[in-house]
Amino acid sequence: MEEIAFGVVSTAYENWSYDESGSDPEYQSFGGGFNSSLLSTTANTPSLLPLEVDRNWPGWGNADFETRILHSDNQQNPFWADVQAPDDTKYERNIWTGEVTATSPASSANSDLRAPYPVDYLSAGSAGSESNSFPRRKSTIVKRTTTKKKTEGTKRVGRRKGPLRPDQRHQAAEIRKLRACLRCKFLKKTCDKGDPCSGCQPSHARLWTVPCTRINIKDLGYFLKDWKADYERHLTLGFSAVFVKGFSSQERLLHLTHGYGHYLSLSAREVYLRDGCDLGVDWVEAKQTESGSRVHQQFKVDTAKLSAGIEGISSADMMAYLDKHIDHGFEDFVDAHFEGTPFLTEFLKTTYRCMVRDKSAVLRKALRFLVAYNLTLNLTMMEAGPEDDGSGRVQDPDSKLFGKIATPVTINFQVKYCLADIWREIHKDLLQDLGAFYESVYGGEKLRNWGSIFFITLILLAVWEEMQFDCHYRIHDEAACRKFCSDMETVPLATLLGLFYAISQKLPPIAEWEFANSISGFNPSEALRDAMMEMRSHVIKYESYLRSRLTDATFDREDFDSLSNKFLARLVLRGNMTASSHVS
């Protein structure tokens, strides 16, 4: 019987590989370590001799040839070798199982020995290719299955498989226009048009206290639209543009201050007014009596007839002026401005120290927001110059500003307007940062940004408390004040509190913060750990006071702190932050 030598072309299937170093037993089966028992000859059958895999075969360097060898699904299985026997009977032998199959007689034209590689792979697709006459055989190779390791700490939720049904596509299009609510967005759940949606029903969201709102976190400041109580009042102090006749072409340099040791340089020019118009400014000071109570006293003074120069007030200069209050004497500013308001002054100093140690840009932005809002409500003073005629100087000895010069009312308004514009922009940025941080929590980073979320939320709520007081104090329309406060508390406040509670479920109460280091997925920096230990001491110190703010905080015109800490108390005392269980 004629012995036929044949070649074996190596092929790679999905999830199947071999080690070319020769150490892989499957690779050994292709080379000199081939299992010869599979090739034992029988009577009237040809014997098959294995050949070592040779990558130097003609065509192996051709990319198209290799692609057909390795990836083609419509080619003859390369692990079948066909031979021609002397009796014109054609045999096929499976080199893995040793199975020999007799096929139809071969033509004499094709009785030559086969090439040491499958011909059809070299001339695939050519007309008259003999190999195309062979039926496709099912490969006997067992695919190597690989088990994908589940990445520790990751959880795949909300993943669908396959296309949506027509009704689902229609629903998805409607929700895309309407927006999914925050819970369904963060948890990647299917939302619907209900109010609340089915996912936010109490039976499904027992641990989710966020209202079912479709408003993006960055848009939660919608209640500030058309709110101008922080600077609009100064337009009604007897001055109007109709009284202005013109401006001087000569400018002089002024040095403005809010009384905290920092100055803003500004070019000013004289403004010519019509007869009978004065530029008076008034303010209110709170004084401590011997009995411990506070009384308010109002002062007024006529200021110089000056306005900002033709270039106005630069926002860049104002930002640098704000940064001076943060970089130099921020804690002194807190003591002087808030005058010892319980808990508020302590937590602001703690936030500042954490910002300095961590060099956190977002906490710096939050403190800049706090300073800008409070300076907007402050009276602006200026240093005396050689051209001053005494206008604007405070003559009342009962005033804290006795002997100082009040900035001209027009410049005072321009400064307030610039500061108001700055803090509104920073407020938008902070809400956008909060939205990004919460998305990172539900996107896999877990509690990595928890500290930034905590302190940003605290500062936002502290300023929102001041806004409510200023709204009641400066706007005498009670209905407008109630609407402003209701718009703030219904969705924005409830959303910030609810989201913070949701991500803090696995954290201990602040009073037990020493256990936080053992929480999986939460690795706070040393500065944040120290800051939270300070917060722990503040909460323990003022716990009874903070609990009283939950119910007793009502507006009192004679008490500037009447609405202070009512939102902060809800953040640090309620939710899981005061749960009895803790991580040990």
Buried (B, 14 or more C-beta within 10 A) or exposed (E): EEEBBBBBBBBEEEEBEBEEEEEEEEBBBBBEEBEEEBBEBEEEBBBBEBBEBEEEBEBBEEEEBBEBBEEEEEBBBBBBBBBBBEEEBBBBBBBBEBEBEEEEEBEEEEEEEBEBBBBBBBBBEEEEEBBBEBEEEEBEEEEEEEEEEEEEEEEEEEEEEEEEEEEEEEBBEEBEEEBBBBBBBBBBBBBBEEEBBBBBEEEEBEEBBBBBBBBEBBBBBEBBEEBEBBBBBBBEBEBEEEBBEEBBEEBBEBEBBBBBEBBBEBBBBBBEBEEEBEBBBBBEBBEEEEEEEBEEEEBEBBBBBBBBBEEEBBEEEBBEBBBBBBEEBBEEBBBBBBEEBBBBBBBBBBBBBBBBBBEBEBBBBBBBBBBBBBBBBBBBBBEEEEEBEEBBBBEEEEBEBEEBBBBBBBBBBBBBBBBBBBBBEBBBBBBBBBBBBBBBBBEEEBBBBBBBBBBBBBBBBBBBBBBBBBBBBBBEEEEEBEEBBEBBBEBBBBBBBBBBBBBBEBBBBBBBBEEBEEBEEBEBEEBBBBBBBBBBBBBEEBBEEBEBBEEEBEBEEEBBBBBBBBBBBBBBBBBBBBEEEBBE
